[in-house]
Amino acid sequence: MANIRKLSTLHLLGLFAFTALALNNDHFVLGVGGFKLSPFDLLFVAMLGVKALRLAEPGAYALPRGALGMLLGMQCLSVIYLLLVSAHHPGIETGDVARDLRIVFYFLCTPFLCYKDIDSPHAYAILQKYIVAACLAVSTFMLLEQAQGFSISNPVRNVQLGIWAIPSGVVSLLYFRRTLNVSGPKAYALTVYMLMALVFSLNRSQYLQLAVAVFLAMMLAGNPEVRRRVFLIFAPATVAGVLVFASIGYLDVLANRIFSVERLDEDSSYGARIQEMQGQMDFFAESPVFGKGAGFRSWVMGENGFELSTFAHNSWAFYLMKFGIVGTIMIMLPPLLILLLTLLRRYRNPGLELHRRYLLATVPIYIFVDSLSGGLAYAPKTAFTGFLLCYCLSLLRNARAMPVPTQAAASPSPRPDASRRALPRVLPHV
């Protein structure tokens, strides 16, 4: 029993997010029949295995009450509904059904598999380390690719899915530098390193995501130290970046990329995305209530064109086409309620409140911007979304489990990292 109690999904959860972001590459994909398995798929199975082994623990049978119980019940209903409606669809391959359900289950089930294992300040520190490590790995891969194919006339635009997490890593270094045991100069260097990779990626959406996340982090911190750190990092980095890019002729590349939004009608990829979304909405109109079903396939411009029903550039059109209004509501309602119930409330525990503000600055803008580019229709991105939702859900449980420091024990300094270090540990799984 003692060995079973030591089993935890915490590091598996961190590796789940890390591999989905940093190791999302064909070199790491294992083909099994017509199905492709990535490292994060195997880690999800490992998390299921840990939970199965812990069924021998008496506390594993205790169901949560209150808001947590309600969310778990809704999630179970959603999973049951999806399994029932996906069971029989003539003409749809079983492997395609499994592929679509895998996309959904990663962000629907991961939060409830692992939230109990995030039970202390040390556990939150581990999650932060995995976020920063993933962002640094993604940045390294991107910069190496730039170094190999750098060109002003034909710039390399990096479309790695992990780039969407870089703003979260930047805010992590702003809020949790001491928790991560990173010195001031090293935090500055790592932040500039990630910013440089983000700039060279030439992804407009990520520029917007970074700007909003950093601005919200400043406003929510309630601490002049974070604001000062933002100006100390971004002001000189911006000036130096402009001078360096201007000297090598790359400034024109950035300007053309950023200010070409009004010329999207001349962009062939943009035209294809419009066709994809129109095709998806046409199929949604044919079956608006229950959708075409998981695994449904169709193409734009014939079978040699763009497969609009497997890889969508708009998550909402994808879900409406596949699962209809009823299925989309059942899929999206539990995650939406997790965000609302965990982020739109204040926590008396200063450590939990700091994590709430971190998540409030990074998660909603990530999900909103990413979903408009199909983020919730790709398994690596839904794996990371599941990781973030698990992070959020743990706050709701720990609000009752973590005691509030007394006035005498509270630190006189309001600095985020100092208040976080002062948190007491809590009892393991209940």
C-alpha positions in Angstrom: 0.0 0.0 0.0 2.9 2.4 0.8 4.3 1.9 -2.7 1.0 2.5 -4.3 0.6 5.8 -2.4 3.9 6.9 -3.8 2.7 6.6 -7.4 2.0 9.9 -8.9 1.1 11.2 -12.3 2.8 14.6 -11.7 6.0 14.0 -13.7 4.1 12.1 -16.3 1.8 15.1 -16.7 4.8 17.4 -17.1 6.4 15.1 -19.7 3.1 14.8 -21.4 3.1 18.6 -22.1 6.8 18.7 -22.8 6.7 16.0 -25.5 3.6 17.4 -27.1 5.3 20.7 -27.5 9.0 19.9 -28.0 8.9 16.4 -29.5 6.1 16.9 -31.9 8.1 15.7 -34.9 7.9 12.9 -37.5 11.2 11.6 -36.2 9.5 10.6 -32.9 6.3 9.2 -34.4 5.7 5.4 -34.3 3.4 4.0 -37.0 1.0 1.3 -35.8 -1.0 0.1 -38.7 -2.8 3.2 -40.0 -2.4 5.0 -36.6 0.5 7.2 -35.6 1.7 7.2 -32.0 3.7 10.0 -30.6 5.6 10.2 -27.2 2.7 12.1 -25.6 0.3 9.3 -26.6 2.4 6.7 -24.7 2.6 9.1 -21.7 -1.2 9.4 -21.6 -1.4 5.6 -21.5 1.2 5.6 -18.7 -1.0 8.1 -16.7 -4.0 5.8 -17.2 -1.8 2.9 -15.9 -0.8 4.8 -12.8 -4.5 5.6 -12.0 -5.4 1.9 -12.5 -2.7 0.8 -10.1 -3.9 3.3 -7.5 -7.4 1.7 -7.5 -6.1 -0.4 -4.6 -5.8 2.7 -2.5 -9.1 3.3 -0.5 -9.0 7.0 -1.2 -9.1 6.4 -4.9 -12.8 5.5 -4.6 -13.7 8.7 -2.9 -15.5 11.0 -5.4 -15.1 14.8 -5.1 -18.0 16.9 -3.8 -19.3 20.3 -4.7 -18.0 22.0 -7.8 -15.4 19.3 -8.4 -18.0 16.6 -8.3 -20.2 18.5 -10.7 -17.4 19.0 -13.2 -16.4 15.3 -12.9 -20.0 14.2 -13.5 -20.3 16.4 -16.6 -17.1 15.1 -18.0 -18.2 11.5 -17.5 -21.5 12.3 -19.4 -19.5 13.9 -22.2 -17.2 10.9 -22.5 -20.1 8.4 -22.5 -22.0 10.5 -25.1 -19.0 10.6 -27.4 -18.4 6.9 -27.2 -22.1 6.1 -27.9 -22.5 8.4 -30.9 -19.2 7.2 -32.4 -19.9 3.5 -32.2 -21.7 3.0 -35.5 -21.1 5.2 -38.5 -21.3 3.4 -41.9 -18.4 4.2 -44.2 -16.2 5.7 -41.4 -12.9 3.9 -40.6 -12.4 2.9 -37.0 -8.9 4.4 -37.0 -10.3 7.8 -38.1 -12.8 7.6 -35.2 -10.0 6.9 -32.7 -8.0 9.7 -34.1 -10.8 12.3 -33.5 -11.7 10.9 -30.1 -8.0 11.1 -29.1 -8.0 14.8 -29.9 -11.0 15.4 -27.7 -10.1 13.1 -24.8 -6.7 14.7 -24.2 -8.2 18.0 -23.0 -11.4 16.5 -21.7 -9.9 13.7 -19.5 -6.4 14.8 -18.6 -7.5 17.4 -15.9 -9.5 14.8 -13.9 -6.7 12.2 -14.2 -4.0 14.2 -12.6 -5.4 17.2 -10.6 -5.0 15.5 -7.2 -1.3 15.0 -7.7 -0.7 18.8 -7.9 -1.0 19.1 -4.1 1.8 21.3 -2.9 4.0 24.3 -3.8 6.7 21.9 -4.9 4.3 20.3 -7.3 3.5 23.6 -8.9 7.2 24.4 -9.2 7.7 21.1 -11.1 4.9 22.1 -13.6 6.6 25.5 -14.1 9.9 23.8 -14.8 8.3 21.6 -17.4 6.7 24.7 -19.1 10.0 26.6 -19.2 11.9 23.6 -20.4 9.5 22.9 -23.2 9.6 26.5 -24.3 13.4 26.5 -24.3 13.6 23.2 -26.3 11.1 24.6 -28.9 13.1 27.8 -29.1 16.4 25.8 -29.6 14.9 23.7 -32.4 13.5 26.8 -34.1 16.8 28.8 -33.9 18.8 25.8 -35.3 16.4 25.6 -38.2 16.8 29.3 -38.8 20.6 29.0 -38.6 20.6 26.3 -41.3 18.2 28.0 -43.7 18.5 31.8 -42.9 17.6 34.0 -45.8 16.3 37.5 -46.3 14.8 36.9 -49.7 13.2 33.6 -48.7 12.8 33.7 -44.9 12.1 30.6 -43.0 8.6 30.7 -41.3 8.5 28.1 -38.5 5.2 26.5 -37.9 6.1 24.2 -35.0 3.1 23.8 -32.8 5.1 24.3 -29.6 5.7 28.0 -30.4 2.2 28.7 -29.0 3.6 28.0 -25.5 6.5 30.5 -25.6 4.4 33.4 -24.2 3.6 31.1 -21.2 7.3 30.5 -20.7 8.1 34.2 -20.8 5.4 35.0 -18.1 6.7 32.0 -16.0 10.1 33.7 -15.8 8.5 37.0 -14.9 6.4 35.5 -12.0 8.4 32.5 -10.8 12.1 33.3 -11.3 13.1 32.4 -7.8 10.8 29.4 -7.7 12.6 28.1 -10.8 16.0 28.9 -9.0 17.1 31.2 -11.9 19.2 34.2 -11.2 18.2 37.6 -12.6 20.8 37.8 -15.4 20.0 34.2 -16.4 16.3 34.8 -16.5 16.9 37.9 -18.7 19.0 35.8 -21.1 16.5 33.0 -21.3 13.6 35.4 -21.9 15.5 37.1 -24.7 16.4 33.7 -26.1 12.7 32.7 -26.3 11.7 36.1 -27.7 14.3 35.8 -30.4 12.9 32.4 -31.4 9.4 33.8 -31.4 10.3 36.8 -33.6 12.1 34.6 -36.1 9.1 32.3 -36.3 7.1 35.0 -38.3 3.8 34.0 -36.7 1.6 37.0 -36.3 -0.8 35.3 -33.9 1.9 34.5 -31.5 3.1 38.2 -31.5 -0.5 39.2 -30.5 -0.6 36.4 -27.9 2.7 37.4 -26.3 1.7 41.1 -26.1 -1.6 40.4 -24.5 -0.1 37.8 -22.0 2.7 40.1 -20.9 0.3 43.1 -20.5 -2.1 41.1 -18.4 0.7 39.7 -16.3 1.8 43.2 -15.5 -1.7 44.3 -14.6 -2.5 41.3 -12.6 0.8 41.0 -10.7 -0.1 43.8 -8.2 3.6 44.2 -7.7 5.9 46.9 -9.1 8.8 44.4 -9.3 7.1 42.5 -12.2 6.4 45.8 -14.1 10.0 46.9 -13.6 11.3 43.6 -14.8 9.1 43.8 -17.9 10.5 47.2 -18.8 14.1 46.1 -18.0 13.7 43.1 -20.3 11.5 44.3 -23.2 12.7 47.9 -23.6 16.4 47.2 -24.3 15.6 43.9 -26.1 13.3 45.8 -28.5 15.8 48.6 -29.2 18.6 46.1 -29.7 16.4 43.9 -31.9 15.4 46.8 -34.1 19.0 47.8 -34.6 20.3 44.3 -35.3 17.4 43.4 -37.7 17.8 46.7 -39.5 21.5 46.1 -40.0 21.0 42.6 -41.5 18.0 43.7 -43.6 15.5 41.5 -41.6 13.4 44.4 -40.4 11.7 44.6 -43.8 10.8 41.0 -43.5 9.1 41.5 -40.2 7.3 44.6 -41.3 6.0 42.9 -44.4 4.8 40.0 -42.3 3.2 42.1 -39.6 1.5 44.7 -41.8 0.4 42.3 -44.6 -2.9 41.5 -42.9 -4.8 43.8 -45.2 -3.4 41.7 -48.2 -4.7 38.4 -47.0 -7.0 38.1 -50.0 -3.8 37.8 -52.1 -2.5 35.0 -49.9 -3.1 31.5 -51.4 -3.0 29.8 -48.0 -5.6 32.3 -46.7 -7.9 31.5 -49.6 -7.5 27.8 -48.9 -8.5 28.4 -45.3 -11.6 30.2 -46.3 -12.6 27.3 -48.5 -11.9 24.9 -45.7 -14.2 26.8 -43.3 -16.9 27.2 -45.9 -16.8 23.5 -46.6 -17.0 22.6 -43.0 -19.9 24.9 -42.4 -21.7 23.4 -45.4 -21.4 19.9 -43.9 -22.5 21.3 -40.5 -25.6 22.7 -42.2 -26.4 19.2 -43.5 -26.4 17.7 -39.9 -26.4 20.6 -37.4 -27.7 18.8 -34.4 -25.4 15.7 -34.1 -22.9 16.4 -36.8 -21.3 14.1 -39.3 -19.6 12.0 -36.6 -16.1 11.4 -35.4 -13.8 10.2 -38.2 -15.7 11.8 -41.0 -13.5 12.9 -43.9 -13.9 15.3 -46.8 -11.7 17.4 -49.0 -11.5 20.8 -50.6 -10.7 20.7 -54.3 -11.0 16.9 -54.5 -9.0 14.1 -52.8 -5.7 15.7 -54.0 -6.6 19.0 -52.3 -6.9 20.0 -48.6 -8.5 17.6 -46.2 -10.7 20.0 -44.4 -12.4 17.5 -42.0 -9.2 16.1 -40.5 -7.0 19.2 -40.0 -9.0 22.3 -39.6 -7.9 25.9 -39.4 -10.9 26.8 -37.3 -11.6 24.6 -34.2 -15.2 25.7 -33.9 -16.1 24.8 -37.5 -14.3 21.5 -37.0 -16.3 20.5 -33.9 -19.6 21.7 -35.3 -19.1 19.7 -38.4 -18.0 16.5 -36.6 -20.2 16.6 -33.5 -23.0 19.1 -34.2 -24.4 21.6 -31.7 -25.2 18.9 -29.1 -21.8 17.3 -29.2 -19.9 20.6 -29.3 -21.7 21.9 -26.2 -21.1 18.6 -24.3 -17.4 18.6 -25.2 -16.7 22.3 -24.5 -18.9 22.9 -21.4 -16.7 21.1 -18.9 -13.4 22.9 -19.9 -15.3 26.2 -20.0 -16.6 25.7 -16.5 -13.2 24.7 -15.3 -11.8 28.0 -16.5 -14.7 30.0 -15.1 -14.8 28.3 -11.7 -11.1 28.4 -11.1 -9.9 31.6 -12.6 -12.8 34.0 -11.9 -12.4 33.8 -8.1 -9.9 35.0 -5.6 -7.9 32.6 -3.4 -7.1 33.5 0.2 -3.9 31.5 -0.1 -1.3 33.9 -1.6 0.4 31.1 -3.5 -2.7 29.9 -5.2 -3.8 33.5 -6.0 -0.4 34.0 -7.7 -0.9 30.9 -9.8 -4.5 32.0 -10.7 -3.2 35.3 -11.9 -0.5 33.6 -14.0 -3.1 31.3 -15.6 -5.5 34.2 -16.1 -2.8 36.1 -18.0 -1.8 33.1 -20.2 -4.5 30.5 -20.7 -7.6 32.3 -22.0 -5.6 34.2 -24.7 -3.8 31.0 -25.6 -7.0 29.0 -26.1 -8.9 31.8 -27.8 -6.2 32.7 -30.4 -5.1 29.1 -30.9 -8.7 27.8 -31.4 -9.1 30.3 -34.3 -6.1 28.6 -35.9 -7.3 25.1 -35.3 -5.5 24.5 -32.0 -8.3 22.3 -30.6 -8.3 20.1 -33.6 -4.7 18.9 -33.3 -3.7 16.3 -30.7 -0.4 17.9 -29.6 -2.2 21.2 -28.8 -5.1 19.5 -27.1 -2.6 17.6 -25.0 -1.1 20.9 -23.8 -4.6 22.3 -23.3 -5.4 19.4 -21.1 -2.2 20.1 -19.1 -3.3 23.7 -18.6 -6.8 22.7 -17.6 -5.4 20.3 -15.1 -3.3 23.1 -13.7 -6.4 25.2 -13.3 -8.5 22.4 -11.8 -5.9 21.8 -9.1 -6.5 25.3 -7.8 -10.1 24.5 -7.0 -9.2 21.5 -4.9 -6.2 23.1 -3.2 -8.3 26.1 -2.2 -9.9 23.8 0.4 -6.8 21.7 1.2 -4.1 24.3 1.6 -4.4 26.4 4.8 -4.2 30.1 4.7 -1.1 31.5 6.4 -1.8 33.5 9.5 -1.2 37.2 9.7 1.9 36.8 11.8 3.4 34.2 9.5 2.6 36.2 6.3 5.7 37.7 4.7 5.8 41.5 4.9 7.0 41.7 1.3 4.3 41.3 -1.4 6.8 39.9 -3.9 5.2 36.9 -5.8 8.0 34.5 -5.3 8.5 35.2 -1.6 4.8 34.6 -0.9 4.9 31.3 -2.8 7.9 30.0 -0.9 6.1 30.5 2.3 3.2 28.1 1.5 2.9 25.1 3.8 2.6 21.6 2.3 -0.7 19.7 2.4 -1.7 16.2 3.0 -1.5 13.8 0.0 -4.5 12.6 -2.0 -7.9 12.7 -0.3 
